[in-house]
């Protein structure tokens, strides 16, 4: 997102405050800002081409999410995501993804199911060729389709947020052999949804998240959050 994107508020469906918030949150989650680093309103405002007001408002929202701490008369400091946070997110996601898969059995459209099948097929193609960047994008797309298919904007919003919080570690995970294994698990989840078997779909989606977390622990991928 460039400066012109942030200034083009009239044509953008998101508010200026929302876009500034999303940009700073993304920069925290992708590691641009390090743990305990001070975030300076003026510098960030200049970088994004906005005044201090939307930056200050974004800081307040980021504090509510636990990503920064605002210390009166001192400044705003990154708290970021810790190892325990990653574990908590995956345990929560395991329950929510299971519920999402269950509801997708009832609500998925023919078009969504066809796209899900295509995503899995493309992921198999790229996995065989070691195209890890495409694998990560397709992994995201599979989950996005399922979130949309559950037909609950509340659950969809929660899951998309959790998904973004762990993007850094997920990229590292999917660059290992976990990417191909993950796609096989996606295929089983899709087949359960296709069979309209909510119990099986929920169980598989739940286990999929637990497997992902255990793989991160086994590979030592959570060290970046220490």
Secondary structure, DSSP 8 states (H G I E B T S, - for coil): --HHHHH-GGGSSS-HHHHHHHHHHHHHHTTSS-TT-EE-HHHHHHHHT--HHHHHHHHHHHHHTTSEEEETTTEEEE----HHHHHHHHHHHHHHHHHHHHHHHHH--HHHHHHHHHHHHHHHHHHHTT-HHHHHHHHHHHHHHHHHHTT-HHHHHHHHHHHHHTHHHHHHHHTTTHHHHHHHHHHHHHHHHHTT-HHHHHHHHHHHHHHHHHHHHHTTGGGGG-
